[in-house]
Amino acid sequence: MTVQELKNRFGIIGTSPGIDRAIDIARQVAATDLSVLITGESGAGKEVFPQIIHQLSPRKHNHYIAVNCGAIPEGTIDSELFGHEKGSFTGAHETRKGYFEVANGGTIFLDEVGELPLPTQVRLLRVLETGEYIRVGSSKVMKTDVRIVAATNVNMLQLIEKGRFREDLYYRLNTVPLTIPPLRERREDIALLFRKFAADFASKYKMPPIRITPEAEKVLENFYWRGNVRQLKNVTEQISVIEKSREIDDKTLSQYLPDSGASVSLPALFKPMGSSPETPEYSERELLYKVLFDMKKDMMDLKQVVLGLLENEQRYLSGKQGSSTVIHRLNDDARKLRGSESLPVQTAQPLPLDDNRKKPESLPSPGDKEKNFIKSVLEKHKGNRRAASEELGISERTMYRKLKEYNLDSTD
């Protein structure tokens, strides 16, 4: 089967060399039982390639199971993968088969494999090396014949350096590496994908498809697309449903694109082209940066309040024949706040003089800001943890930890 035939069969849109190369590797490796590690950013379309590998393999008539390792709580993931015996832990009311038993003879796709806890990594390594595993709560060794395809959007080598992923397991999984390019490196495919999504949503919502002007097409191609194909699809659906006009110009399109995504000006939030995949702490760090940037305005407001208080204090002491040394120090403090030695205190607008002056309220801590930020996104999505974690740009496992840390509720 040719690369183009595979594109047609699995609904892959694009002509970029990077995507063609990835399809070709999947086609060549499918007939073997080699483990494959798929790397690429979130939303780039990694989940399609394990299906290609399975459907072109001799295992295609057996089970194919996709497991999101980041969405399963650490305490239950061993039971999900390897099964458990009745009574092995609280709530284990009956014996249960794990995915490796159910998928015997087939393929298991381990998405977000970098989220696996270390004890589970040891069990997985044994399966890869010998085909053996043990159910939770059992001592009986069981055998399985499963082909493993794994995927990750983090830098596995950095995880290994930090002691969060086993090096021997990495090399067993990475027998055949397969890299999915981000959308910004497939600029020739962006307009094609937009038109495909527009046609799909026109059919779904029974309305004429939207079209974009040449200027709008340039905006699409120059946008950073941090969320990759998933973000482009989301934007296309929004425009298809909301806009009455079926022709979309660059001005209209720009209203649906976040300003922060138009350029790569914040290395802490956006990775430059060609950089390595994000580190395991990237999602949580990005969330913290969002909170800190949100606090910036509060800091500026507090600065203005403090300036006003300093000026009031200076006027108050002057009226009471206060010490010239104290007044001079107040002037120095105000100049430092402004960042300039040339501006006298008197140039600012002072607050009304009042002997019962109130001190400025203290700013909330970053933890409080983060909690409120997560809470607002959860409320927006009506408690849906999966949708909220996607908007925040963090994994479901990270979201699960944050919900426990801040005692927040969700629907799933």
N, C-alpha and C positions, 0 to 999 in steps of 0.2 A: 504494500500500500504506500503510495507516494505521500509526501508532506502535504500537498494540496488536498488530497483525498482525506487525510486525517483532519485537516482544518475544517473541511465540510462536514465530516462525521461528528466531530466534537464541538462544532460551533466556535472555532477559534478565528478571530478576525485580525488580520495584519499581514504585512509583507516585509517587516523589518528582518534583517539578517539574524538578530539575536533570538527572536521568537522561532524562526525557521530552524536555527541550530538546536534549540531546546527540543523541538518536536522530533528532529532527526535523531538525537541522542536517545530519547524515549523509545522511538521505534526500534533502534538497533539493540537496546538493552532488554527489551520486553521478552524476547525468546529465552533469556537466561534466567537464573534464579539469584542473580547478584542483587545485593542491597543497594538502594539508590537514596541519596540525600539531596533533596531539592531545596535550594536557597533562593531567597528573593524577598522583597519588601512586602509588607501587609497590603493586600488588595491587588497584587500583581497577577493573580490567577494561578497560583501554585496547585490548587486543588484539582485542576483538570488533568495534569500530567500523570498522577498515579492511576487515574482511570484509563488513560491511553496505554500505560504499561500493562495494566491488568487485562484489558480487553484484547490486546495483541499477544498475550502470553498463553501457554498451554493451560493455565489455571482459570481461564475466562469463564468456564462453566461452574466454578466453585464460588464460595463467598468472597465478597469484597466488603471490608468494614473500614470506615473512616473514623478515627478517634481523635478528638481535640484534647490533647494532653493538658492544655492550659485551662480547660473548662471543668476539669474533674478535680474535686478537692483532694488534697494530698493524702488524707486518711482513708480514702476509698479507692484510689487509683489501682492499687495492687489487686483488689478484689475485682474491679472492672476488667483488668487485663488478664488475670490468671485464674479468676474464680475463687470461691471460698466454700468451706465446709459448714454444715449446720452447727450453730452454736459457737463458731470461731470468734465472734465478737457480738456486741450488743446490737440487736436488730437482725442478725443472721438467722432467720427462722427456718431456712431451708438451704440445702446445697444449691449452689449456683455455678453455672458454667461461665468461664471468662471468654474474652474475645479470641484468645489464642486457641481455645478448644473449639469454639464455634466456627472459626475461620480455617480450621485444619484443611490443608490442600488448596487454600486460596491466598488472598492478599490482605494485609493490614496496612492501612495508611495512618501513620502517626504524625499528625499535624502539631506544630509547636512543640517538637520533641525536646527542645532546650528547657522546657518547663518541668520535665520529669524530675522527681526527687531522687537523691543519690541511692537510697535503698532499692528503688524500682529500677534504676539503671543497672544495678548488679544483676537483678533477675532477668532483665532484657538481654544483657550480655550473654548470659548462660543460654538463653533461647537461641540467640544468633550462632553461638559456637557449637552447641550440642543438640539443639531442638528440644531440650528438657526444661520443665518448669514444675513448680509445686503450688497447689492451691493454698490460699491463706487458711491456716488452721489444720493443714494436713501434713503428713510426712511421706506421702506416696509420690514418687517421681512419675510424671506424665510426659508423653512425647507429643510433639506437634510438627507439622510440616507447613510452615507459613512463610510466604515471601513478604519482606518488610520494605516499605517505601516510607521514608521520613521527610519532613519538611520543617524549615525554621526560617524566621526572619531576624535572627540575632547572629552575632559573630561567635561561632562555636569555639574558636581558638581563644577568644577572650574569656569565655566561660571556663575553659580548661585552665587557663592561667589563674583564675580566681578560685579554682577548686570546686566549681559548681557543676562540672560535667566531666565524666571519666574519659580520659584520652583513648583508652583501648576501645571503649564503646564507640567513640567518634569515628575511629578508623574502620571499625566494622560496618558502621552505617554508611560511611562515605566511600564505599567501594567504587561507586560511580557517582561523581558529582554532577549535578544538573542545575544551572543557574537561570532564573527567569529575570529578564531585564525589567527595570522600572519603566513606567509609562513615559517619563520624560526623556528616556533614551530610545523611545519608539515614536518619535514625533510624527513620522509619516503615517502612523496607524491611528492617530488621535481622531482625525476627521472621519475616517472610516468607521471607527467604533461609535462615534457620536451618531452618525447616520443610521447605523444598525440599531442602536438603542432607541433612537427616535422612532424608527419603524416599528419596533417591538411594542413600545408604549402606545403608539397610535392604534395598533391592533388591540392591545389590552383594554384601552379606555375608549375605543370606538370613536376616534377623532382623527382629523387629518394630521399627518406627520409635520413636525416643525422642521424648518430649514434655517441655515445660518448664512449670513453674508460673508464675502471674502475677508472683510475686516474682522468679523467675529471669529472666523476660522483661524486667523493669525493669533488672536487672543487665546484661543484654545491651545494652540501649539506652543505658545510661549509660557503658559501657566505651569507652575512647578508640579502640580498633581501629586501632592504628598500622599494621598490615599489611593493613588494609581487608578486602575480600571474601575474599582468599586466606587471611588469618588466621582469619576466621570459618569458612571451609570446613574448615580444618585442625582447629580446635577441635571442630567438630561431628563430624568423623570420629573424633577421639580418644575423645570421649564415647560415640559409637555403639558402638565396639569394646570399650572398657574397662568401662563401667558395666553391671552386671547389671540393675539397676532401669531400667525404661523411662520412668519419670517422674523428671525432673531438677529438683531444687529449687535455690534460690539458693546454699545452702552448697556443694552438690556442684559446681555450675557454677563457683563462684569458685576451686575448686582447679585449674581448667584455664586460668585467666586470670592472666597475670603481674601481680604486685603493682604493678610500675612502670608498667603501662599504665593503671591505674585513674584516674589524674589527670595533669594536665599541669603537674607541679611542677618539672620539670627542663627549662628552655628549651634547654639545650645538647643534650638528647637528644630532646625532643619539641617539635614546633612547635605554637603555639597555633592555634586555629581561625581561619581567615581569613588566615593568613600565606601568604607566597609559597612556591612549591615549593623544595625544598632545593637548596643550592648544590652545585657539583661536588665540593667538598671535604667535604661533609656526611658521606658514608658513612665516610670514613677518620677524620674527626674524632670521629664517634660511636663508632667502634671504639676510638679512643684514650681517650675518656672512660670507656668500659666498663672498660678496663684500669686507668685511674687510680682509679676508684671501687673496683676490686678491691684496689688497693694501700692504700686508706685504713685497713683493719684492720691491715695490717702496720705502718703508720706509728704507729697508736695503741699497738700492742704494743711498738714500739721506744721510744716515749715513756716507757712504764712501766719498761722496762729501764734507760733513762738516769736516770730518777728514782731507781731503786734504787741505781744506781752512785754518784750524787751523795750520797745519804744514807750509803752505806757509806764514801765518801771523807771525809765530815764526821766520822763516828764514828771512823774510822781516825786522822785528824789530831788529833782531840780526845784520843784515848788516848795519842798520841805528843807531847802538848803542842804541837800545831801552831800556826801563826800564826792569831790571831783574825781577821786581815784575809782570809786564805784561806777560813776557815770562813764568814765573813760573805758572801763572794762566792758560795760554794757554795749558801748559803741563797737568795741572790738568783736564781741560775740555776734552782733548783728551783721557786721561786715563779713565775718567768716561764713555765716549762713548764706549770705548772698553770693559768696565766692568772689568778691571784688573788694579791694581796699580803697577804691576811689569813690564809693557811694556812701554818703553820710546817712546816719540813721534817719534823719529828719525827712528824707525823700520818700519814705514809705508812708502809706496812709495809716495812722495809728488807730487802734481800737478806742472806743469811748472810755475815758478815764473813770475808773470805779474802784473804790477801796475794797469792794467785795468781789474782786475779779475771780473768775473760775479758771482752774487749771484745765488745759486741753485734755480731752478724754484719751486714754491710752488706746493705741491701735490693737486690733485683734492679732493674736499670734498667727504664724503661718499655718499651724495645725488647724486653728479655727477657720481660717480662710479656706483651707483645703476641704475641710468637712462641709462647709457651706456650699463650696463650689460643686462638690460631688453630689450633695443633697439637691441642689437646683437642677443639675442634669438628670438625676433620677426622677425628680418630679416632672420634668419635661417629658420623659419617656414613660411616665406612669409606673415607675418602679421596675421597669424592664432592665435587668442588669446587663444583658448582652448588648442591647442598643446603647445604653449609657456608656459602657466600656469602649465601644467602637467610637463614639463621639469624643470621648476623653483621650483616645489614642493609647489605651492601656489594655493589657490582656485581662481575660475574665478572672484568672487566678489572682492578679494584682487587685482587681476590683473586689473580689471576695475578701482579701485581707483587709482592704480599706473599710469595707462594710462592717467587718468584725471589730476593727480598731475603733471606729467612730460610732458603733452600735446603731447603724442605719438599717432600714428594712428595704427589701426588694421583692419583686414578684417571682423571680426565678433564681 
